[in-house]
Amino acid sequence: MLKIYDDMLVAVRLLRGVVAAIEKRDADLARQLKRAGSSVVLNLAEGSGSAGGIRRARYRTALGSARETLACLETAEAWGYVRTLPDGLIACMNRVVGTLVRIAA
């Protein structure tokens, strides 16, 4: 299992309060953020149990979902749904994206 699996679980835990804040203003965006964050974790797990092209495909899907997670956060911030994000959240997400960019290519 990749170390970023644990990083992403930390990020999901940090997202709980953010999702709750967004949900009060935009339930659709909150659902999208939850789906995207969960998708990263699930595809990392599935990819780690796969081989060859299937593994790469799962990691590419995880990368897309990680980028979508970041886009949801940026959108929520732009709309003013959240003012600050939990310490370490963006760093976790950047580690996940950076690693997936290297291994999913």
N, C-alpha and C positions, 0 to 999 in steps of 0.2 A: 504494500500500500504506500502510495506517495505521501510524503510529509504534508503536502498541501491539503490532503484530505482533512487532517487535524486542523490546519489553518482555516479551512472553510467551515468546519464545525464551530470554531471560535467566532468566525464572522457571522454565522447564522445566529448564534447566541447573542451577539452584539446587535443584530438586526431586530430582535424582538421588540424592543422599545421604540425603535424607529418605525417599524411596521404599524405598531399601535397608534403612533402619532399621525402617520399618513392616513391610516384607515378612517380617522375622524373627519378628514377633509376630502379624501378620494379613495373610496373602497376599491375601485378597479385597479388603481396604481398599486395599492397595498397588496392585492391578490397577485398582481403580476410580479411584484418584488418577491413575494413568498415563493411563487412557482419557480422563478429564475434561480433564487438562492438554493432551493431544494434540488433543482435540476443539476446544479454544479456538483453537489455532494453525491447524488445518485449516479451521475455519469462517471465521476471519479471512481466510485466503488465498482461499477460495472466494467469500466476500462481496466482496472487493476486485475480483474479476474479473466480478462480476455487476452488474446494474442494477435500479433500482426495487424492487418488492416482494420479489424474490428476494434482493437484497442485504440488505434489512432483515431478512428471515427468517433468513439466515445469521448476521447480527450478533446477532439475538435468541438463536439457538442457542448462539453463542459466549458470550453473556452468561450463559445458564443453566449452561453448562459451567464458566465462570470461577467462578461462585458455588458450583458443586458442588466444584470444586477447593479453594476456601477451606473449605467444609464438611468435606471429607475431612481437611484439615490440622487444623481445630479438633477433629474427632472423634479423630484420632490423638493429639493433645495431651491431650484429656480422658481417654483411656484410658491415658495414660502411655507410649505407644509412642515419643514424642519429647519431649524436655524443652525444647529450644530450636530455633528455626527459623533458617535462614541469614539473615544480615543482608541486608536489601533485598528479601527474598522477598515479604513482606506488602505493602510499598510498591509493588512491581511489580504485584502482583495488584490492589491498590486502584486503580492508574492504569488498568489494563485494564478493571475493572468500571466505574469512573467514566466513562470514555470511552464504553463500550458503552451505559451507561444513557442518555447524551445522544444517541447516534446511532441507537440501535435503537428508540427510542420512536415 
